[in-house]
Amino acid sequence: MTRLSSPLTPSVIKWFIGQYNVDMSEALEPDINTYKTFNAFFTRALKADARPISTLPDALVCPADGRISALGDIRDGTLIQAKQHDYSVEALLADTETAKRFSSGSFITVYLSPRDYHRIHMSESGTLDSMTHVPGRLFSVAPSSVDTIPSLFARNERVVSLFETSHGAMAMVLVGAMNVAAIETVWAGQITPFGKLSRRQPSHWHYRKDGQHHEFKHGEEMGRFNMGSTVIVLTETALEFEPDLISQSPVKMGMLLGHYRSS
């Protein structure tokens, strides 16, 4: 989506950096005057060595900078959102058959605040199978909202990308939120807002079925948010998470999250 440059852009970016304590030393382009739009700054690239990516075998790496909202096993097709709030994989993915594959797997939810790096990367190498846009609400995904609004992630607008990996299926769910201008993937471009017309039913793209081949290595960029939001990773095979990872743990893209239990 084209965004016009504004003479106020450098001033807005400077205020934002101060307000949210953004570390521009990590940015590939640290000079704020080079960003023609605020969105170009917000989705800025990082230096190549800013995020070391774990290369341990049979491991899952963090898809984004942020904080862990929740993590654990998927029990009987149910995920934990917060204390006293859970929701089903089926509701999150809006696909009954696909949800069955994750009934005994694991999940991790990462919240991206405004100060964080906003590109999303692959948690594991895989081949893109399908993508689904699920229309919905745009509740805030800040911790206070997650703690109080039941099934928030299964109610907000979201983009579900399904990958086939050496450990089975992996779903990466990019959840929209209040003030999120757009969700993009590297293979399809901007997905939300989904055109000018309001759609009530999910829209599906079946890439492998249609003969399209999109393969990604772990740590490779797969999408981005144009404002702070949440990414949820689901794995078909259960994980043994790193013992120091708990709710609200700060995380960085590329760091080790855990190993598959079958390993």
PyMOL commands that set and color helices and strands:
alter all, ss='L'
color gray80, all
select helices_A, chain A and resi 9-20+24-26+32-34+38-42+89-93+96-100+143-148+152-155
alter helices_A, ss='H'
color red, helices_A
select strands_A, chain A and resi 59-61+66-73+78-82+85-88+106-111+119-121+126-134+158-165+168-175+183-185+189-192+203-206+215-216+221-225+230-235+239-241+250-251+256-260
alter strands_A, ss='S'
color yellow, strands_A
deselect
rebuild
show_as cartoon
